[in-house]
Amino acid sequence: MLRKLIGDVAGSPAVEFAIVAAVISIAALGAFKTLGDTSSNQMSSVETAYAKVN
């Protein structure tokens, strides 16, 4: 029975898909955070430049 259970690979594609989806999600979150930080820095510099003009 144990050999049968170990040899069963019926659910392995679903597990692989879940792992790939998790890695893509983590990469996307990192990219969004970087994009947000960059946008925030740019807005801060615009705010500073605007404050100097007025």
A tleap script that builds the chain and sets N, CA, C and O, in Angstrom:
source leaprc.protein.ff14SB
mol = sequence {
  NMET LEU ARG LYS LEU ILE GLY ASP VAL ALA
  GLY SER PRO ALA VAL GLU PHE ALA ILE VAL
  ALA ALA VAL ILE SER ILE ALA ALA LEU GLY
  ALA PHE LYS THR LEU GLY ASP THR SER SER
  ASN GLN MET SER SER VAL GLU THR ALA TYR
  ALA LYS VAL CASN
}
set mol.1.N position { 0.820 -1.188 0.000 }
set mol.1.CA position { 0.000 0.000 0.000 }
set mol.1.C position { 0.874 1.266 0.000 }
set mol.1.O position { 0.559 2.241 -0.683 }
set mol.2.N position { 1.961 1.242 0.763 }
set mol.2.CA position { 2.852 2.397 0.818 }
set mol.2.C position { 3.519 2.638 -0.536 }
set mol.2.O position { 3.671 3.784 -0.958 }
set mol.3.N position { 3.920 1.553 -1.220 }
set mol.3.CA position { 4.533 1.704 -2.545 }
set mol.3.C position { 3.537 2.308 -3.536 }
set mol.3.O position { 3.906 3.117 -4.387 }
set mol.4.N position { 2.301 1.914 -3.416 }
set mol.4.CA position { 1.262 2.441 -4.293 }
set mol.4.C position { 1.053 3.941 -4.035 }
set mol.4.O position { 0.866 4.721 -4.968 }
set mol.5.N position { 1.089 4.320 -2.783 }
set mol.5.CA position { 0.896 5.723 -2.418 }
set mol.5.C position { 2.081 6.579 -2.864 }
set mol.5.O position { 1.893 7.694 -3.350 }
set mol.6.N position { 3.287 6.065 -2.702 }
set mol.6.CA position { 4.486 6.801 -3.109 }
set mol.6.C position { 4.550 6.931 -4.628 }
set mol.6.O position { 4.978 7.966 -5.138 }
set mol.7.N position { 4.135 5.907 -5.349 }
set mol.7.CA position { 4.176 5.923 -6.811 }
set mol.7.C position { 3.070 6.736 -7.445 }
set mol.7.O position { 3.109 6.977 -8.651 }
set mol.8.N position { 2.090 7.165 -6.678 }
set mol.8.CA position { 0.968 7.929 -7.221 }
set mol.8.C position { 1.411 9.360 -7.500 }
set mol.8.O position { 1.800 10.087 -6.585 }
set mol.9.N position { 1.351 9.755 -8.753 }
set mol.9.CA position { 1.748 11.112 -9.147 }
set mol.9.C position { 0.574 11.866 -9.778 }
set mol.9.O position { 0.779 12.780 -10.577 }
set mol.10.N position { -0.628 11.488 -9.426 }
set mol.10.CA position { -1.810 12.070 -10.061 }
set mol.10.C position { -1.963 13.555 -9.740 }
set mol.10.O position { -2.443 14.316 -10.580 }
set mol.11.N position { -1.568 13.975 -8.556 }
set mol.11.CA position { -1.756 15.371 -8.176 }
set mol.11.C position { -0.536 16.242 -8.385 }
set mol.11.O position { -0.563 17.424 -8.041 }
set mol.12.N position { 0.536 15.692 -8.940 }
set mol.12.CA position { 1.771 16.470 -9.072 }
set mol.12.C position { 1.644 17.667 -10.012 }
set mol.12.O position { 2.239 18.703 -9.711 }
set mol.13.N position { 0.921 17.605 -11.119 }
set mol.13.CA position { 0.789 18.829 -11.944 }
set mol.13.C position { 0.096 19.969 -11.197 }
set mol.13.O position { 0.446 21.134 -11.388 }
set mol.14.N position { -0.864 19.652 -10.366 }
set mol.14.CA position { -1.548 20.693 -9.597 }
set mol.14.C position { -0.593 21.335 -8.589 }
set mol.14.O position { -0.625 22.548 -8.384 }
set mol.15.N position { 0.237 20.534 -7.974 }
set mol.15.CA position { 1.206 21.059 -7.013 }
set mol.15.C position { 2.230 21.935 -7.731 }
set mol.15.O position { 2.589 23.004 -7.239 }
set mol.16.N position { 2.695 21.486 -8.886 }
set mol.16.CA position { 3.653 22.282 -9.653 }
set mol.16.C position { 3.034 23.610 -10.075 }
set mol.16.O position { 3.688 24.651 -10.013 }
set mol.17.N position { 1.794 23.576 -10.497 }
set mol.17.CA position { 1.106 24.798 -10.899 }
set mol.17.C position { 0.981 25.750 -9.713 }
set mol.17.O position { 1.170 26.956 -9.866 }
set mol.18.N position { 0.667 25.225 -8.545 }
set mol.18.CA position { 0.537 26.065 -7.353 }
set mol.18.C position { 1.875 26.703 -6.985 }
set mol.18.O position { 1.915 27.865 -6.581 }
set mol.19.N position { 2.951 25.965 -7.118 }
set mol.19.CA position { 4.273 26.511 -6.808 }
set mol.19.C position { 4.640 27.616 -7.799 }
set mol.19.O position { 5.150 28.664 -7.402 }
set mol.20.N position { 4.383 27.385 -9.076 }
set mol.20.CA position { 4.675 28.402 -10.092 }
set mol.20.C position { 3.836 29.649 -9.841 }
set mol.20.O position { 4.341 30.767 -9.937 }
set mol.21.N position { 2.556 29.462 -9.520 }
set mol.21.CA position { 1.677 30.606 -9.249 }
set mol.21.C position { 2.172 31.391 -8.035 }
set mol.21.O position { 2.123 32.621 -8.036 }
set mol.22.N position { 2.641 30.703 -7.013 }
set mol.22.CA position { 3.155 31.379 -5.822 }
set mol.22.C position { 4.413 32.184 -6.144 }
set mol.22.O position { 4.568 33.307 -5.666 }
set mol.23.N position { 5.302 31.622 -6.943 }
set mol.23.CA position { 6.540 32.329 -7.306 }
set mol.23.C position { 6.215 33.561 -8.146 }
set mol.23.O position { 6.809 34.620 -7.945 }
set mol.24.N position { 5.282 33.432 -9.082 }
set mol.24.CA position { 4.887 34.579 -9.903 }
set mol.24.C position { 4.245 35.658 -9.035 }
set mol.24.O position { 4.493 36.847 -9.239 }
set mol.25.N position { 3.432 35.256 -8.081 }
set mol.25.CA position { 2.794 36.231 -7.192 }
set mol.25.C position { 3.819 36.990 -6.365 }
set mol.25.O position { 3.706 38.204 -6.199 }
set mol.26.N position { 4.806 36.293 -5.851 }
set mol.26.CA position { 5.853 36.943 -5.054 }
set mol.26.C position { 6.651 37.910 -5.920 }
set mol.26.O position { 6.983 39.010 -5.478 }
set mol.27.N position { 6.962 37.506 -7.152 }
set mol.27.CA position { 7.694 38.397 -8.056 }
set mol.27.C position { 6.865 39.638 -8.389 }
set mol.27.O position { 7.400 40.746 -8.444 }
set mol.28.N position { 5.573 39.457 -8.610 }
set mol.28.CA position { 4.704 40.594 -8.918 }
set mol.28.C position { 4.618 41.550 -7.731 }
set mol.28.O position { 4.656 42.767 -7.913 }
set mol.29.N position { 4.503 41.016 -6.533 }
set mol.29.CA position { 4.458 41.879 -5.349 }
set mol.29.C position { 5.743 42.689 -5.202 }
set mol.29.O position { 5.697 43.872 -4.864 }
set mol.30.N position { 6.861 42.071 -5.449 }
set mol.30.CA position { 8.135 42.785 -5.394 }
set mol.30.C position { 8.209 43.888 -6.439 }
set mol.30.O position { 8.689 44.987 -6.162 }
set mol.31.N position { 7.729 43.588 -7.642 }
set mol.31.CA position { 7.742 44.599 -8.707 }
set mol.31.C position { 6.811 45.758 -8.371 }
set mol.31.O position { 7.155 46.918 -8.599 }
set mol.32.N position { 5.632 45.450 -7.827 }
set mol.32.CA position { 4.696 46.514 -7.467 }
set mol.32.C position { 5.248 47.387 -6.348 }
set mol.32.O position { 5.052 48.602 -6.355 }
set mol.33.N position { 5.934 46.781 -5.394 }
set mol.33.CA position { 6.522 47.563 -4.308 }
set mol.33.C position { 7.604 48.494 -4.849 }
set mol.33.O position { 7.668 49.665 -4.475 }
set mol.34.N position { 8.445 47.972 -5.724 }
set mol.34.CA position { 9.492 48.792 -6.327 }
set mol.34.C position { 8.887 49.936 -7.133 }
set mol.34.O position { 9.353 51.073 -7.050 }
set mol.35.N position { 7.862 49.641 -7.903 }
set mol.35.CA position { 7.186 50.671 -8.692 }
set mol.35.C position { 6.557 51.724 -7.779 }
set mol.35.O position { 6.618 52.917 -8.076 }
set mol.36.N position { 5.959 51.296 -6.686 }
set mol.36.CA position { 5.364 52.233 -5.740 }
set mol.36.C position { 6.397 53.123 -5.080 }
set mol.36.O position { 6.176 54.322 -4.909 }
set mol.37.N position { 7.523 52.541 -4.709 }
set mol.37.CA position { 8.597 53.339 -4.097 }
set mol.37.C position { 9.137 54.373 -5.086 }
set mol.37.O position { 9.385 55.522 -4.720 }
set mol.38.N position { 9.315 53.958 -6.331 }
set mol.38.CA position { 9.813 54.872 -7.353 }
set mol.38.C position { 8.822 56.003 -7.591 }
set mol.38.O position { 9.215 57.165 -7.687 }
set mol.39.N position { 7.545 55.668 -7.685 }
set mol.39.CA position { 6.516 56.691 -7.887 }
set mol.39.C position { 6.463 57.654 -6.708 }
set mol.39.O position { 6.308 58.861 -6.892 }
set mol.40.N position { 6.590 57.125 -5.514 }
set mol.40.CA position { 6.571 57.966 -4.323 }
set mol.40.C position { 7.749 58.933 -4.318 }
set mol.40.O position { 7.593 60.108 -3.984 }
set mol.41.N position { 8.924 58.440 -4.688 }
set mol.41.CA position { 10.108 59.305 -4.743 }
set mol.41.C position { 9.937 60.401 -5.794 }
set mol.41.O position { 10.316 61.550 -5.567 }
set mol.42.N position { 9.372 60.045 -6.933 }
set mol.42.CA position { 9.161 61.051 -7.982 }
set mol.42.C position { 8.146 62.096 -7.535 }
set mol.42.O position { 8.333 63.286 -7.785 }
set mol.43.N position { 7.088 61.670 -6.886 }
set mol.43.CA position { 6.083 62.622 -6.409 }
set mol.43.C position { 6.666 63.540 -5.328 }
set mol.43.O position { 6.313 64.717 -5.259 }
set mol.44.N position { 7.541 63.012 -4.500 }
set mol.44.CA position { 8.191 63.841 -3.479 }
set mol.44.C position { 9.061 64.911 -4.121 }
set mol.44.O position { 9.085 66.054 -3.665 }
set mol.45.N position { 9.779 64.541 -5.183 }
set mol.45.CA position { 10.621 65.538 -5.849 }
set mol.45.C position { 9.768 66.580 -6.569 }
set mol.45.O position { 10.140 67.752 -6.618 }
set mol.46.N position { 8.637 66.171 -7.125 }
set mol.46.CA position { 7.721 67.136 -7.747 }
set mol.46.C position { 7.149 68.072 -6.689 }
set mol.46.O position { 7.035 69.277 -6.912 }
set mol.47.N position { 6.792 67.513 -5.542 }
set mol.47.CA position { 6.240 68.335 -4.450 }
set mol.47.C position { 7.285 69.353 -3.979 }
set mol.47.O position { 6.958 70.515 -3.741 }
set mol.48.N position { 8.511 68.924 -3.848 }
set mol.48.CA position { 9.585 69.827 -3.415 }
set mol.48.C position { 9.806 70.939 -4.446 }
set mol.48.O position { 9.950 72.105 -4.078 }
set mol.49.N position { 9.834 70.586 -5.717 }
set mol.49.CA position { 10.032 71.580 -6.766 }
set mol.49.C position { 8.864 72.555 -6.807 }
set mol.49.O position { 9.066 73.751 -7.015 }
set mol.50.N position { 7.660 72.066 -6.612 }
set mol.50.CA position { 6.485 72.925 -6.609 }
set mol.50.C position { 6.503 73.875 -5.417 }
set mol.50.O position { 6.107 75.034 -5.538 }
set mol.51.N position { 6.957 73.392 -4.280 }
set mol.51.CA position { 7.034 74.229 -3.078 }
set mol.51.C position { 8.071 75.345 -3.259 }
set mol.51.O position { 7.886 76.448 -2.744 }
set mol.52.N position { 9.143 75.070 -3.978 }
set mol.52.CA position { 10.176 76.093 -4.227 }
set mol.52.C position { 9.650 77.197 -5.138 }
set mol.52.O position { 10.029 78.359 -4.992 }
set mol.53.N position { 8.782 76.838 -6.072 }
set mol.53.CA position { 8.243 77.821 -7.025 }
set mol.53.C position { 7.251 78.736 -6.346 }
set mol.53.O position { 7.223 79.936 -6.619 }
set mol.54.N position { 6.442 78.191 -5.472 }
set mol.54.CA position { 5.408 79.004 -4.809 }
set mol.54.C position { 5.952 79.558 -3.546 }
set mol.54.O position { 5.249 80.272 -2.831 }
savepdb mol mol.pdb
quit
